[in-house]
């Protein structure tokens, strides 16, 4: 799952990042990129945890907009599925 959030200033951004990583949602963040007052987040979430992740993201970081939800593809397992 990919999400992006924009903030008015760096202080607001830093506070939200702190809240995010101190919440249960922090364990799902696989990548975070900060550019100026913008934050791009990538979450590594199991299908059964997706609803929880989306609800918690809206609670912890209401500024966030979900950009994409895509299944994870493991290159080393792609050949196994084709062989089955």
mmCIF file of the N, C-alpha and C atoms, coordinates in Angstrom:
data_MODEL
# 
_entry.id   MODEL 
# 
loop_
_atom_site.group_PDB 
_atom_site.id 
_atom_site.type_symbol 
_atom_site.label_atom_id 
_atom_site.label_alt_id 
_atom_site.label_comp_id 
_atom_site.label_asym_id 
_atom_site.label_entity_id 
_atom_site.label_seq_id 
_atom_site.pdbx_PDB_ins_code 
_atom_site.Cartn_x 
_atom_site.Cartn_y 
_atom_site.Cartn_z 
_atom_site.occupancy 
_atom_site.B_iso_or_equiv 
_atom_site.pdbx_formal_charge 
_atom_site.auth_seq_id 
_atom_site.auth_comp_id 
_atom_site.auth_asym_id 
_atom_site.auth_atom_id 
_atom_site.pdbx_PDB_model_num 
ATOM 1   N N  . UNK A 1 1  ? 0.847  -1.165  0.000   1.00 0.00 ? 1  UNK A N  1 
ATOM 2   C CA . UNK A 1 1  ? 0.000  0.000   0.000   1.00 0.00 ? 1  UNK A CA 1 
ATOM 3   C C  . UNK A 1 1  ? 0.897  1.234   0.000   1.00 0.00 ? 1  UNK A C  1 
ATOM 4   N N  . UNK A 1 2  ? 0.573  2.197   -0.847  1.00 0.00 ? 2  UNK A N  1 
ATOM 5   C CA . UNK A 1 2  ? 1.312  3.449   -0.916  1.00 0.00 ? 2  UNK A CA 1 
ATOM 6   C C  . UNK A 1 2  ? 0.412  4.587   -0.455  1.00 0.00 ? 2  UNK A C  1 
ATOM 7   N N  . UNK A 1 3  ? 0.981  5.506   0.321   1.00 0.00 ? 3  UNK A N  1 
ATOM 8   C CA . UNK A 1 3  ? 0.236  6.666   0.790   1.00 0.00 ? 3  UNK A CA 1 
ATOM 9   C C  . UNK A 1 3  ? 1.130  7.893   0.743   1.00 0.00 ? 3  UNK A C  1 
ATOM 10  N N  . UNK A 1 4  ? 0.507  9.053   0.609   1.00 0.00 ? 4  UNK A N  1 
ATOM 11  C CA . UNK A 1 4  ? 1.243  10.316  0.570   1.00 0.00 ? 4  UNK A CA 1 
ATOM 12  C C  . UNK A 1 4  ? 0.508  11.317  1.451   1.00 0.00 ? 4  UNK A C  1 
ATOM 13  N N  . UNK A 1 5  ? 1.284  12.166  2.125   1.00 0.00 ? 5  UNK A N  1 
ATOM 14  C CA . UNK A 1 5  ? 0.708  13.217  2.967   1.00 0.00 ? 5  UNK A CA 1 
ATOM 15  C C  . UNK A 1 5  ? 1.521  14.491  2.799   1.00 0.00 ? 5  UNK A C  1 
ATOM 16  N N  . UNK A 1 6  ? 0.831  15.604  2.751   1.00 0.00 ? 6  UNK A N  1 
ATOM 17  C CA . UNK A 1 6  ? 1.469  16.914  2.657   1.00 0.00 ? 6  UNK A CA 1 
ATOM 18  C C  . UNK A 1 6  ? 1.143  17.704  3.921   1.00 0.00 ? 6  UNK A C  1 
ATOM 19  N N  . UNK A 1 7  ? 2.110  18.469  4.383   1.00 0.00 ? 7  UNK A N  1 
ATOM 20  C CA . UNK A 1 7  ? 1.963  19.221  5.623   1.00 0.00 ? 7  UNK A CA 1 
ATOM 21  C C  . UNK A 1 7  ? 2.314  20.677  5.401   1.00 0.00 ? 7  UNK A C  1 
ATOM 22  N N  . UNK A 1 8  ? 1.782  21.524  6.265   1.00 0.00 ? 8  UNK A N  1 
ATOM 23  C CA . UNK A 1 8  ? 2.009  22.969  6.151   1.00 0.00 ? 8  UNK A CA 1 
ATOM 24  C C  . UNK A 1 8  ? 3.450  23.350  6.475   1.00 0.00 ? 8  UNK A C  1 
ATOM 25  N N  . UNK A 1 9  ? 4.054  22.613  7.423   1.00 0.00 ? 9  UNK A N  1 
ATOM 26  C CA . UNK A 1 9  ? 5.419  22.955  7.816   1.00 0.00 ? 9  UNK A CA 1 
ATOM 27  C C  . UNK A 1 9  ? 6.154  21.718  8.322   1.00 0.00 ? 9  UNK A C  1 
ATOM 28  N N  . UNK A 1 10 ? 7.449  21.844  8.480   1.00 0.00 ? 10 UNK A N  1 
ATOM 29  C CA . UNK A 1 10 ? 8.298  20.723  8.906   1.00 0.00 ? 10 UNK A CA 1 
ATOM 30  C C  . UNK A 1 10 ? 7.974  20.241  10.310  1.00 0.00 ? 10 UNK A C  1 
ATOM 31  N N  . UNK A 1 11 ? 7.594  21.154  11.193  1.00 0.00 ? 11 UNK A N  1 
ATOM 32  C CA . UNK A 1 11 ? 7.263  20.752  12.563  1.00 0.00 ? 11 UNK A CA 1 
ATOM 33  C C  . UNK A 1 11 ? 6.052  19.822  12.587  1.00 0.00 ? 11 UNK A C  1 
ATOM 34  N N  . UNK A 1 12 ? 5.034  20.144  11.802  1.00 0.00 ? 12 UNK A N  1 
ATOM 35  C CA . UNK A 1 12 ? 3.841  19.291  11.720  1.00 0.00 ? 12 UNK A CA 1 
ATOM 36  C C  . UNK A 1 12 ? 4.207  17.923  11.169  1.00 0.00 ? 12 UNK A C  1 
ATOM 37  N N  . UNK A 1 13 ? 5.039  17.916  10.148  1.00 0.00 ? 13 UNK A N  1 
ATOM 38  C CA . UNK A 1 13 ? 5.483  16.658  9.547   1.00 0.00 ? 13 UNK A CA 1 
ATOM 39  C C  . UNK A 1 13 ? 6.239  15.804  10.550  1.00 0.00 ? 13 UNK A C  1 
ATOM 40  N N  . UNK A 1 14 ? 7.183  16.396  11.265  1.00 0.00 ? 14 UNK A N  1 
ATOM 41  C CA . UNK A 1 14 ? 7.955  15.641  12.261  1.00 0.00 ? 14 UNK A CA 1 
ATOM 42  C C  . UNK A 1 14 ? 7.057  15.061  13.353  1.00 0.00 ? 14 UNK A C  1 
ATOM 43  N N  . UNK A 1 15 ? 6.071  15.820  13.795  1.00 0.00 ? 15 UNK A N  1 
ATOM 44  C CA . UNK A 1 15 ? 5.159  15.343  14.839  1.00 0.00 ? 15 UNK A CA 1 
ATOM 45  C C  . UNK A 1 15 ? 4.343  14.146  14.343  1.00 0.00 ? 15 UNK A C  1 
ATOM 46  N N  . UNK A 1 16 ? 3.856  14.225  13.110  1.00 0.00 ? 16 UNK A N  1 
ATOM 47  C CA . UNK A 1 16 ? 3.077  13.106  12.558  1.00 0.00 ? 16 UNK A CA 1 
ATOM 48  C C  . UNK A 1 16 ? 3.943  11.863  12.350  1.00 0.00 ? 16 UNK A C  1 
ATOM 49  N N  . UNK A 1 17 ? 5.177  12.052  11.931  1.00 0.00 ? 17 UNK A N  1 
ATOM 50  C CA . UNK A 1 17 ? 6.077  10.903  11.773  1.00 0.00 ? 17 UNK A CA 1 
ATOM 51  C C  . UNK A 1 17 ? 6.303  10.239  13.125  1.00 0.00 ? 17 UNK A C  1 
ATOM 52  N N  . UNK A 1 18 ? 6.512  11.036  14.161  1.00 0.00 ? 18 UNK A N  1 
ATOM 53  C CA . UNK A 1 18 ? 6.700  10.490  15.504  1.00 0.00 ? 18 UNK A CA 1 
ATOM 54  C C  . UNK A 1 18 ? 5.465  9.701   15.934  1.00 0.00 ? 18 UNK A C  1 
ATOM 55  N N  . UNK A 1 19 ? 4.278  10.267  15.723  1.00 0.00 ? 19 UNK A N  1 
ATOM 56  C CA . UNK A 1 19 ? 3.039  9.575   16.077  1.00 0.00 ? 19 UNK A CA 1 
ATOM 57  C C  . UNK A 1 19 ? 2.883  8.278   15.295  1.00 0.00 ? 19 UNK A C  1 
ATOM 58  N N  . UNK A 1 20 ? 3.224  8.320   14.013  1.00 0.00 ? 20 UNK A N  1 
ATOM 59  C CA . UNK A 1 20 ? 3.103  7.136   13.165  1.00 0.00 ? 20 UNK A CA 1 
ATOM 60  C C  . UNK A 1 20 ? 3.970  5.995   13.678  1.00 0.00 ? 20 UNK A C  1 
ATOM 61  N N  . UNK A 1 21 ? 5.237  6.279   13.953  1.00 0.00 ? 21 UNK A N  1 
ATOM 62  C CA . UNK A 1 21 ? 6.147  5.215   14.360  1.00 0.00 ? 21 UNK A CA 1 
ATOM 63  C C  . UNK A 1 21 ? 5.961  4.781   15.813  1.00 0.00 ? 21 UNK A C  1 
ATOM 64  N N  . UNK A 1 22 ? 5.197  5.525   16.587  1.00 0.00 ? 22 UNK A N  1 
ATOM 65  C CA . UNK A 1 22 ? 4.873  5.107   17.945  1.00 0.00 ? 22 UNK A CA 1 
ATOM 66  C C  . UNK A 1 22 ? 3.497  4.459   18.028  1.00 0.00 ? 22 UNK A C  1 
ATOM 67  N N  . UNK A 1 23 ? 2.838  4.321   16.896  1.00 0.00 ? 23 UNK A N  1 
ATOM 68  C CA . UNK A 1 23 ? 1.537  3.659   16.851  1.00 0.00 ? 23 UNK A CA 1 
ATOM 69  C C  . UNK A 1 23 ? 1.731  2.219   16.381  1.00 0.00 ? 23 UNK A C  1 
ATOM 70  N N  . UNK A 1 24 ? 0.700  1.373   16.514  1.00 0.00 ? 24 UNK A N  1 
ATOM 71  C CA . UNK A 1 24 ? 0.815  -0.002  15.998  1.00 0.00 ? 24 UNK A CA 1 
ATOM 72  C C  . UNK A 1 24 ? 1.082  -0.042  14.495  1.00 0.00 ? 24 UNK A C  1 
ATOM 73  N N  . UNK A 1 25 ? 0.741  1.007   13.793  1.00 0.00 ? 25 UNK A N  1 
ATOM 74  C CA . UNK A 1 25 ? 0.933  1.064   12.350  1.00 0.00 ? 25 UNK A CA 1 
ATOM 75  C C  . UNK A 1 25 ? 2.404  1.122   11.948  1.00 0.00 ? 25 UNK A C  1 
ATOM 76  N N  . UNK A 1 26 ? 3.251  1.602   12.843  1.00 0.00 ? 26 UNK A N  1 
ATOM 77  C CA . UNK A 1 26 ? 4.669  1.756   12.549  1.00 0.00 ? 26 UNK A CA 1 
ATOM 78  C C  . UNK A 1 26 ? 5.353  0.474   12.101  1.00 0.00 ? 26 UNK A C  1 
ATOM 79  N N  . UNK A 1 27 ? 4.886  -0.670  12.581  1.00 0.00 ? 27 UNK A N  1 
ATOM 80  C CA . UNK A 1 27 ? 5.529  -1.936  12.197  1.00 0.00 ? 27 UNK A CA 1 
ATOM 81  C C  . UNK A 1 27 ? 5.270  -2.299  10.742  1.00 0.00 ? 27 UNK A C  1 
ATOM 82  N N  . UNK A 1 28 ? 4.251  -1.719  10.131  1.00 0.00 ? 28 UNK A N  1 
ATOM 83  C CA . UNK A 1 28 ? 3.922  -2.025  8.735   1.00 0.00 ? 28 UNK A CA 1 
ATOM 84  C C  . UNK A 1 28 ? 4.655  -1.136  7.737   1.00 0.00 ? 28 UNK A C  1 
ATOM 85  N N  . UNK A 1 29 ? 5.300  -0.075  8.196   1.00 0.00 ? 29 UNK A N  1 
ATOM 86  C CA . UNK A 1 29 ? 5.991  0.843   7.287   1.00 0.00 ? 29 UNK A CA 1 
ATOM 87  C C  . UNK A 1 29 ? 7.277  0.169   6.805   1.00 0.00 ? 29 UNK A C  1 
ATOM 88  N N  . UNK A 1 30 ? 7.359  -0.043  5.489   1.00 0.00 ? 30 UNK A N  1 
ATOM 89  C CA . UNK A 1 30 ? 8.571  -0.647  4.944   1.00 0.00 ? 30 UNK A CA 1 
ATOM 90  C C  . UNK A 1 30 ? 9.489  0.404   4.339   1.00 0.00 ? 30 UNK A C  1 
ATOM 91  N N  . UNK A 1 31 ? 8.909  1.576   4.008   1.00 0.00 ? 31 UNK A N  1 
ATOM 92  C CA . UNK A 1 31 ? 9.732  2.641   3.445   1.00 0.00 ? 31 UNK A CA 1 
ATOM 93  C C  . UNK A 1 31 ? 9.029  3.974   3.683   1.00 0.00 ? 31 UNK A C  1 
ATOM 94  N N  . UNK A 1 32 ? 9.816  4.972   4.067   1.00 0.00 ? 32 UNK A N  1 
ATOM 95  C CA . UNK A 1 32 ? 9.298  6.333   4.246   1.00 0.00 ? 32 UNK A CA 1 
ATOM 96  C C  . UNK A 1 32 ? 10.270 7.295   3.576   1.00 0.00 ? 32 UNK A C  1 
ATOM 97  N N  . UNK A 1 33 ? 9.734  8.169   2.739   1.00 0.00 ? 33 UNK A N  1 
ATOM 98  C CA . UNK A 1 33 ? 10.554 9.165   2.050   1.00 0.00 ? 33 UNK A CA 1 
ATOM 99  C C  . UNK A 1 33 ? 9.992  10.543  2.342   1.00 0.00 ? 33 UNK A C  1 
ATOM 100 N N  . UNK A 1 34 ? 10.846 11.398  2.835   1.00 0.00 ? 34 UNK A N  1 
ATOM 101 C CA . UNK A 1 34 ? 10.445 12.763  3.143   1.00 0.00 ? 34 UNK A CA 1 
ATOM 102 C C  . UNK A 1 34 ? 11.075 13.707  2.131   1.00 0.00 ? 34 UNK A C  1 
ATOM 103 N N  . UNK A 1 35 ? 10.272 14.604  1.597   1.00 0.00 ? 35 UNK A N  1 
ATOM 104 C CA . UNK A 1 35 ? 10.776 15.632  0.683   1.00 0.00 ? 35 UNK A CA 1 
ATOM 105 C C  . UNK A 1 35 ? 10.058 16.929  1.032   1.00 0.00 ? 35 UNK A C  1 
ATOM 106 N N  . UNK A 1 36 ? 10.820 17.890  1.523   1.00 0.00 ? 36 UNK A N  1 
ATOM 107 C CA . UNK A 1 36 ? 10.270 19.154  1.997   1.00 0.00 ? 36 UNK A CA 1 
ATOM 108 C C  . UNK A 1 36 ? 9.187  18.867  3.043   1.00 0.00 ? 36 UNK A C  1 
ATOM 109 N N  . UNK A 1 37 ? 7.965  19.261  2.779   1.00 0.00 ? 37 UNK A N  1 
ATOM 110 C CA . UNK A 1 37 ? 6.867  19.032  3.734   1.00 0.00 ? 37 UNK A CA 1 
ATOM 111 C C  . UNK A 1 37 ? 5.927  17.937  3.246   1.00 0.00 ? 37 UNK A C  1 
ATOM 112 N N  . UNK A 1 38 ? 6.464  17.017  2.465   1.00 0.00 ? 38 UNK A N  1 
ATOM 113 C CA . UNK A 1 38 ? 5.688  15.909  1.917   1.00 0.00 ? 38 UNK A CA 1 
ATOM 114 C C  . UNK A 1 38 ? 6.279  14.594  2.416   1.00 0.00 ? 38 UNK A C  1 
ATOM 115 N N  . UNK A 1 39 ? 5.423  13.620  2.639   1.00 0.00 ? 39 UNK A N  1 
ATOM 116 C CA . UNK A 1 39 ? 5.855  12.312  3.122   1.00 0.00 ? 39 UNK A CA 1 
ATOM 117 C C  . UNK A 1 39 ? 5.216  11.236  2.258   1.00 0.00 ? 39 UNK A C  1 
ATOM 118 N N  . UNK A 1 40 ? 6.026  10.330  1.757   1.00 0.00 ? 40 UNK A N  1 
ATOM 119 C CA . UNK A 1 40 ? 5.543  9.186   0.985   1.00 0.00 ? 40 UNK A CA 1 
ATOM 120 C C  . UNK A 1 40 ? 5.822  7.941   1.801   1.00 0.00 ? 40 UNK A C  1 
ATOM 121 N N  . UNK A 1 41 ? 4.805  7.131   1.993   1.00 0.00 ? 41 UNK A N  1 
ATOM 122 C CA . UNK A 1 41 ? 4.924  5.934   2.818   1.00 0.00 ? 41 UNK A CA 1 
ATOM 123 C C  . UNK A 1 41 ? 4.586  4.695   2.014   1.00 0.00 ? 41 UNK A C  1 
ATOM 124 N N  . UNK A 1 42 ? 5.354  3.652   2.249   1.00 0.00 ? 42 UNK A N  1 
ATOM 125 C CA . UNK A 1 42 ? 5.051  2.349   1.672   1.00 0.00 ? 42 UNK A CA 1 
ATOM 126 C C  . UNK A 1 42 ? 4.855  1.388   2.834   1.00 0.00 ? 42 UNK A C  1 
ATOM 127 N N  . UNK A 1 43 ? 3.734  0.674   2.795   1.00 0.00 ? 43 UNK A N  1 
ATOM 128 C CA . UNK A 1 43 ? 3.404  -0.273  3.852   1.00 0.00 ? 43 UNK A CA 1 
ATOM 129 C C  . UNK A 1 43 ? 3.469  -1.686  3.309   1.00 0.00 ? 43 UNK A C  1 
ATOM 130 N N  . UNK A 1 44 ? 4.003  -2.589  4.101   1.00 0.00 ? 44 UNK A N  1 
ATOM 131 C CA . UNK A 1 44 ? 4.052  -4.001  3.762   1.00 0.00 ? 44 UNK A CA 1 
ATOM 132 C C  . UNK A 1 44 ? 3.014  -4.676  4.658   1.00 0.00 ? 44 UNK A C  1 
ATOM 133 N N  . UNK A 1 45 ? 1.868  -4.969  4.072   1.00 0.00 ? 45 UNK A N  1 
ATOM 134 C CA . UNK A 1 45 ? 0.716  -5.410  4.857   1.00 0.00 ? 45 UNK A CA 1 
ATOM 135 C C  . UNK A 1 45 ? 0.166  -6.716  4.307   1.00 0.00 ? 45 UNK A C  1 
ATOM 136 N N  . UNK A 1 46 ? -0.107 -7.650  5.202   1.00 0.00 ? 46 UNK A N  1 
ATOM 137 C CA . UNK A 1 46 ? -0.789 -8.878  4.806   1.00 0.00 ? 46 UNK A CA 1 
ATOM 138 C C  . UNK A 1 46 ? -2.237 -8.534  4.460   1.00 0.00 ? 46 UNK A C  1 
ATOM 139 N N  . UNK A 1 47 ? -2.830 -9.274  3.574   1.00 0.00 ? 47 UNK A N  1 
ATOM 140 C CA . UNK A 1 47 ? -4.201 -9.015  3.126   1.00 0.00 ? 47 UNK A CA 1 
ATOM 141 C C  . UNK A 1 47 ? -5.162 -8.913  4.296   1.00 0.00 ? 47 UNK A C  1 
ATOM 142 N N  . UNK A 1 48 ? -5.014 -9.775  5.264   1.00 0.00 ? 48 UNK A N  1 
ATOM 143 C CA . UNK A 1 48 ? -5.938 -9.773  6.407   1.00 0.00 ? 48 UNK A CA 1 
ATOM 144 C C  . UNK A 1 48 ? -5.741 -8.561  7.323   1.00 0.00 ? 48 UNK A C  1 
ATOM 145 N N  . UNK A 1 49 ? -4.646 -7.842  7.186   1.00 0.00 ? 49 UNK A N  1 
ATOM 146 C CA . UNK A 1 49 ? -4.386 -6.649  8.007   1.00 0.00 ? 49 UNK A CA 1 
ATOM 147 C C  . UNK A 1 49 ? -4.655 -5.344  7.266   1.00 0.00 ? 49 UNK A C  1 
ATOM 148 N N  . UNK A 1 50 ? -5.095 -5.414  6.028   1.00 0.00 ? 50 UNK A N  1 
ATOM 149 C CA . UNK A 1 50 ? -5.270 -4.215  5.210   1.00 0.00 ? 50 UNK A CA 1 
ATOM 150 C C  . UNK A 1 50 ? -6.320 -3.262  5.782   1.00 0.00 ? 50 UNK A C  1 
ATOM 151 N N  . UNK A 1 51 ? -7.464 -3.764  6.178   1.00 0.00 ? 51 UNK A N  1 
ATOM 152 C CA . UNK A 1 51 ? -8.524 -2.894  6.726   1.00 0.00 ? 51 UNK A CA 1 
ATOM 153 C C  . UNK A 1 51 ? -8.043 -2.190  7.994   1.00 0.00 ? 51 UNK A C  1 
ATOM 154 N N  . UNK A 1 52 ? -7.363 -2.924  8.876   1.00 0.00 ? 52 UNK A N  1 
ATOM 155 C CA . UNK A 1 52 ? -6.816 -2.323  10.099  1.00 0.00 ? 52 UNK A CA 1 
ATOM 156 C C  . UNK A 1 52 ? -5.817 -1.223  9.754   1.00 0.00 ? 52 UNK A C  1 
ATOM 157 N N  . UNK A 1 53 ? -4.964 -1.500  8.787   1.00 0.00 ? 53 UNK A N  1 
ATOM 158 C CA . UNK A 1 53 ? -3.933 -0.533  8.396   1.00 0.00 ? 53 UNK A CA 1 
ATOM 159 C C  . UNK A 1 53 ? -4.561 0.743   7.854   1.00 0.00 ? 53 UNK A C  1 
ATOM 160 N N  . UNK A 1 54 ? -5.553 0.610   7.019   1.00 0.00 ? 54 UNK A N  1 
ATOM 161 C CA . UNK A 1 54 ? -6.198 1.784   6.437   1.00 0.00 ? 54 UNK A CA 1 
ATOM 162 C C  . UNK A 1 54 ? -6.930 2.609   7.503   1.00 0.00 ? 54 UNK A C  1 
ATOM 163 N N  . UNK A 1 55 ? -7.652 1.945   8.392   1.00 0.00 ? 55 UNK A N  1 
ATOM 164 C CA . UNK A 1 55 ? -8.350 2.657   9.481   1.00 0.00 ? 55 UNK A CA 1 
ATOM 165 C C  . UNK A 1 55 ? -7.366 3.372   10.395  1.00 0.00 ? 55 UNK A C  1 
ATOM 166 N N  . UNK A 1 56 ? -6.295 2.687   10.752  1.00 0.00 ? 56 UNK A N  1 
ATOM 167 C CA . UNK A 1 56 ? -5.312 3.261   11.661  1.00 0.00 ? 56 UNK A CA 1 
ATOM 168 C C  . UNK A 1 56 ? -4.573 4.417   11.005  1.00 0.00 ? 56 UNK A C  1 
ATOM 169 N N  . UNK A 1 57 ? -4.267 4.308   9.723   1.00 0.00 ? 57 UNK A N  1 
ATOM 170 C CA . UNK A 1 57 ? -3.611 5.396   9.013   1.00 0.00 ? 57 UNK A CA 1 
ATOM 171 C C  . UNK A 1 57 ? -4.483 6.647   9.049   1.00 0.00 ? 57 UNK A C  1 
ATOM 172 N N  . UNK A 1 58 ? -5.767 6.514   8.810   1.00 0.00 ? 58 UNK A N  1 
ATOM 173 C CA . UNK A 1 58 ? -6.667 7.673   8.824   1.00 0.00 ? 58 UNK A CA 1 
ATOM 174 C C  . UNK A 1 58 ? -6.765 8.288   10.223  1.00 0.00 ? 58 UNK A C  1 
ATOM 175 N N  . UNK A 1 59 ? -6.630 7.466   11.255  1.00 0.00 ? 59 UNK A N  1 
ATOM 176 C CA . UNK A 1 59 ? -6.687 7.977   12.623  1.00 0.00 ? 59 UNK A CA 1 
ATOM 177 C C  . UNK A 1 59 ? -5.385 8.671   13.014  1.00 0.00 ? 59 UNK A C  1 
ATOM 178 N N  . UNK A 1 60 ? -4.258 8.048   12.675  1.00 0.00 ? 60 UNK A N  1 
ATOM 179 C CA . UNK A 1 60 ? -2.945 8.565   13.077  1.00 0.00 ? 60 UNK A CA 1 
ATOM 180 C C  . UNK A 1 60 ? -2.489 9.711   12.181  1.00 0.00 ? 60 UNK A C  1 
ATOM 181 N N  . UNK A 1 61 ? -2.790 9.615   10.891  1.00 0.00 ? 61 UNK A N  1 
ATOM 182 C CA . UNK A 1 61 ? -2.324 10.619  9.945   1.00 0.00 ? 61 UNK A CA 1 
ATOM 183 C C  . UNK A 1 61 ? -3.471 10.972  8.982   1.00 0.00 ? 61 UNK A C  1 
ATOM 184 N N  . UNK A 1 62 ? -4.424 11.776  9.464   1.00 0.00 ? 62 UNK A N  1 
ATOM 185 C CA . UNK A 1 62 ? -5.590 12.102  8.622   1.00 0.00 ? 62 UNK A CA 1 
ATOM 186 C C  . UNK A 1 62 ? -5.238 12.841  7.336   1.00 0.00 ? 62 UNK A C  1 
ATOM 187 N N  . UNK A 1 63 ? -4.057 13.423  7.257   1.00 0.00 ? 63 UNK A N  1 
ATOM 188 C CA . UNK A 1 63 ? -3.620 14.120  6.036   1.00 0.00 ? 63 UNK A CA 1 
ATOM 189 C C  . UNK A 1 63 ? -3.266 13.159  4.910   1.00 0.00 ? 63 UNK A C  1 
ATOM 190 N N  . UNK A 1 64 ? -3.078 11.895  5.233   1.00 0.00 ? 64 UNK A N  1 
ATOM 191 C CA . UNK A 1 64 ? -2.604 10.912  4.256   1.00 0.00 ? 64 UNK A CA 1 
ATOM 192 C C  . UNK A 1 64 ? -3.695 10.545  3.252   1.00 0.00 ? 64 UNK A C  1 
ATOM 193 N N  . UNK A 1 65 ? -3.258 10.362  2.025   1.00 0.00 ? 65 UNK A N  1 
ATOM 194 C CA . UNK A 1 65 ? -4.117 9.893   0.948   1.00 0.00 ? 65 UNK A CA 1 
ATOM 195 C C  . UNK A 1 65 ? -3.520 8.609   0.407   1.00 0.00 ? 65 UNK A C  1 
ATOM 196 N N  . UNK A 1 66 ? -4.316 7.574   0.329   1.00 0.00 ? 66 UNK A N  1 
ATOM 197 C CA . UNK A 1 66 ? -3.836 6.293   -0.183  1.00 0.00 ? 66 UNK A CA 1 
ATOM 198 C C  . UNK A 1 66 ? -3.757 6.393   -1.700  1.00 0.00 ? 66 UNK A C  1 
ATOM 199 N N  . UNK A 1 67 ? -2.583 6.108   -2.222  1.00 0.00 ? 67 UNK A N  1 
ATOM 200 C CA . UNK A 1 67 ? -2.359 6.200   -3.668  1.00 0.00 ? 67 UNK A CA 1 
ATOM 201 C C  . UNK A 1 67 ? -2.584 4.873   -4.380  1.00 0.00 ? 67 UNK A C  1 
ATOM 202 N N  . UNK A 1 68 ? -2.217 3.780   -3.727  1.00 0.00 ? 68 UNK A N  1 
ATOM 203 C CA . UNK A 1 68 ? -2.343 2.483   -4.390  1.00 0.00 ? 68 UNK A CA 1 
ATOM 204 C C  . UNK A 1 68 ? -2.343 1.358   -3.368  1.00 0.00 ? 68 UNK A C  1 
ATOM 205 N N  . UNK A 1 69 ? -3.081 0.321   -3.698  1.00 0.00 ? 69 UNK A N  1 
ATOM 206 C CA . UNK A 1 69 ? -3.048 -0.924  -2.939  1.00 0.00 ? 69 UNK A CA 1 
ATOM 207 C C  . UNK A 1 69 ? -2.802 -2.010  -3.971  1.00 0.00 ? 69 UNK A C  1 
ATOM 208 N N  . UNK A 1 70 ? -1.634 -2.618  -3.885  1.00 0.00 ? 70 UNK A N  1 
ATOM 209 C CA . UNK A 1 70 ? -1.269 -3.648  -4.849  1.00 0.00 ? 70 UNK A CA 1 
ATOM 210 C C  . UNK A 1 70 ? -0.742 -4.872  -4.120  1.00 0.00 ? 70 UNK A C  1 
ATOM 211 N N  . UNK A 1 71 ? -0.958 -6.054  -4.692  1.00 0.00 ? 71 UNK A N  1 
ATOM 212 C CA . UNK A 1 71 ? -0.422 -7.256  -4.054  1.00 0.00 ? 71 UNK A CA 1 
ATOM 213 C C  . UNK A 1 71 ? 1.093  -7.294  -4.170  1.00 0.00 ? 71 UNK A C  1 
ATOM 214 N N  . UNK A 1 72 ? 1.697  -7.867  -3.177  1.00 0.00 ? 72 UNK A N  1 
ATOM 215 C CA . UNK A 1 72 ? 3.144  -8.046  -3.209  1.00 0.00 ? 72 UNK A CA 1 
ATOM 216 C C  . UNK A 1 72 ? 3.493  -9.212  -4.105  1.00 0.00 ? 72 UNK A C  1 
ATOM 217 N N  . UNK A 1 73 ? 4.529  -9.052  -4.881  1.00 0.00 ? 73 UNK A N  1 
ATOM 218 C CA . UNK A 1 73 ? 4.998  -10.124 -5.754  1.00 0.00 ? 73 UNK A CA 1 
ATOM 219 C C  . UNK A 1 73 ? 6.413  -10.470 -5.336  1.00 0.00 ? 73 UNK A C  1 
ATOM 220 N N  . UNK A 1 74 ? 6.623  -11.729 -5.049  1.00 0.00 ? 74 UNK A N  1 
ATOM 221 C CA . UNK A 1 74 ? 7.951  -12.212 -4.673  1.00 0.00 ? 74 UNK A CA 1 
ATOM 222 C C  . UNK A 1 74 ? 8.578  -12.844 -5.912  1.00 0.00 ? 74 UNK A C  1 
ATOM 223 N N  . UNK A 1 75 ? 9.603  -12.218 -6.464  1.00 0.00 ? 75 UNK A N  1 
ATOM 224 C CA . UNK A 1 75 ? 10.205 -12.750 -7.701  1.00 0.00 ? 75 UNK A CA 1 
ATOM 225 C C  . UNK A 1 75 ? 10.670 -14.196 -7.562  1.00 0.00 ? 75 UNK A C  1 
ATOM 226 N N  . UNK A 1 76 ? 11.191 -14.562 -6.410  1.00 0.00 ? 76 UNK A N  1 
ATOM 227 C CA . UNK A 1 76 ? 11.696 -15.923 -6.241  1.00 0.00 ? 76 UNK A CA 1 
ATOM 228 C C  . UNK A 1 76 ? 10.559 -16.946 -6.184  1.00 0.00 ? 76 UNK A C  1 
ATOM 229 N N  . UNK A 1 77 ? 9.319  -16.495 -5.950  1.00 0.00 ? 77 UNK A N  1 
ATOM 230 C CA . UNK A 1 77 ? 8.186  -17.419 -5.900  1.00 0.00 ? 77 UNK A CA 1 
ATOM 231 C C  . UNK A 1 77 ? 7.396  -17.426 -7.190  1.00 0.00 ? 77 UNK A C  1 
ATOM 232 N N  . UNK A 1 78 ? 7.635  -16.498 -8.073  1.00 0.00 ? 78 UNK A N  1 
ATOM 233 C CA . UNK A 1 78 ? 6.883  -16.427 -9.332  1.00 0.00 ? 78 UNK A CA 1 
ATOM 234 C C  . UNK A 1 78 ? 7.090  -17.704 -10.142 1.00 0.00 ? 78 UNK A C  1 
ATOM 235 N N  . UNK A 1 79 ? 8.302  -18.209 -10.185 1.00 0.00 ? 79 UNK A N  1 
ATOM 236 C CA . UNK A 1 79 ? 8.581  -19.446 -10.910 1.00 0.00 ? 79 UNK A CA 1 
ATOM 237 C C  . UNK A 1 79 ? 7.892  -20.643 -10.309 1.00 0.00 ? 79 UNK A C  1 
ATOM 238 N N  . UNK A 1 80 ? 7.723  -20.652 -9.000  1.00 0.00 ? 80 UNK A N  1 
ATOM 239 C CA . UNK A 1 80 ? 7.067  -21.761 -8.313  1.00 0.00 ? 80 UNK A CA 1 
ATOM 240 C C  . UNK A 1 80 ? 5.600  -21.824 -8.711  1.00 0.00 ? 80 UNK A C  1 
ATOM 241 N N  . UNK A 1 81 ? 4.936  -20.672 -8.784  1.00 0.00 ? 81 UNK A N  1 
ATOM 242 C CA . UNK A 1 81 ? 3.522  -20.647 -9.161  1.00 0.00 ? 81 UNK A CA 1 
ATOM 243 C C  . UNK A 1 81 ? 3.325  -21.101 -10.594 1.00 0.00 ? 81 UNK A C  1 
ATOM 244 N N  . UNK A 1 82 ? 4.224  -20.701 -11.485 1.00 0.00 ? 82 UNK A N  1 
ATOM 245 C CA . UNK A 1 82 ? 4.109  -21.098 -12.875 1.00 0.00 ? 82 UNK A CA 1 
ATOM 246 C C  . UNK A 1 82 ? 4.288  -22.599 -13.039 1.00 0.00 ? 82 UNK A C  1 
ATOM 247 N N  . UNK A 1 83 ? 5.110  -23.207 -12.197 1.00 0.00 ? 83 UNK A N  1 
ATOM 248 C CA . UNK A 1 83 ? 5.390  -24.634 -12.285 1.00 0.00 ? 83 UNK A CA 1 
ATOM 249 C C  . UNK A 1 83 ? 4.225  -25.463 -11.764 1.00 0.00 ? 83 UNK A C  1 
ATOM 250 N N  . UNK A 1 84 ? 3.385  -24.879 -10.903 1.00 0.00 ? 84 UNK A N  1 
ATOM 251 C CA . UNK A 1 84 ? 2.283  -25.648 -10.305 1.00 0.00 ? 84 UNK A CA 1 
ATOM 252 C C  . UNK A 1 84 ? 1.173  -25.932 -11.238 1.00 0.00 ? 84 UNK A C  1 
# 
